[in-house]
Amino acid sequence: MAKIMPTTVAPMPPVDGLPIERSDPFDPPAVLAALREERPISRLRYPDGSLGWLVTSYPLARAVLADPRFSRRRELQRAPRRIAFEEEHPGPSEPGFFIGMDPPEHTRYRRQLTSHFTVRRMRELEDRIARITAEHLDAMERHGSPADLVAEFALPIPSLVICELLGVPYTDREKFQHDTRVLLHLESTFEEAMGALVSLRQYLHGLVVRKRAEPADDLISTLISGGALDDEEIAGIAVLLLIAGHETTANMLGLGTFALLRHPDQLAALRADPLLVENAVEELLRYLTIVHIGPTRAALEDVELGGEVVRAGEVVTLSLPAANRDPERFEDPEELDLRRSATGHLAFGHGIHQCLGQQLARIEMRTGFNALFSRFPNLRLAVEPEDVQLRTDMAIYGVHSLPVAW
């Protein structure tokens, strides 16, 4: 009698680099949804040739973000795409760059900032944010139709807010916005990106030195007076907050407006009920998830995850856009539904590294969307949708410009 040999299943080949190419401006790459259904934790080949993992499901992504066995230390990470500011073999984070650190270093820095970004403190800024928004809408109206919503509205509002909060002169916005673009552009060379980062650090270090001599009523001066951080550390923190404080919210305002204009039923619901804006912001954050590259974590020990064993030293990349479209967590996740309760989304991350400025971003978006659509009830695209310039070439997704008319 012939001997029956056991059936062997060949391992699936690794995904070669993190997919970010889109067929629709609002949807993650289709391959990510297929992976989430078939292999929610998949082998991923990093640009340096090393093998790690790609997580596409909500529960696994959330678990990794909450697990201290997965490290954020910069020197342990690998970038899932060639990114200008990521070295192939990075060293430890520079002073103040706490997003690339684990406790206790991360805790020491974050503790200095947490009280400045509470819900209560951010709500104290609401009136000022409303005035800044109204002023820019006034200017946009004076400019006349058509206008670029990014240049006239989405970019300047969060830029001015974070400048006032930190104590950065808004007159220097062209400098830090330019350096940020170079730093986050996927086609910048490593030398160009590092040049932009050094430029930002030197600029903010000089500002810290000046504020040490002449303090003002701002966050940088407060950190100086606290005495727990030196100038290098405060400059590093200021770089992080300045970049994150204007770049992410600007892209949510721009891409969010594009999405609402392309979903007229949802926009009509928001216009009919301005109180819906709180739900709307959470749903747009979930639906669009502009952090489309990473985050990454490195295993400090062997960890079982989704039926696989992540070995110590291996890097796990989390696809937040895929996780936020997981049907196991959100019903009909491919639909934009401003009435859904999208709380629990991972657009701001999760765990100890969850976005420090999330409450500020929410206020800016709630204020911005309500004021924009109230001021311009006939707002519409001034170009064909396919002609909108998407930020597929940037580390943070969004739109480069959004021509609108009214």
Disulfide bonds with the S-S distance in Angstrom:
none
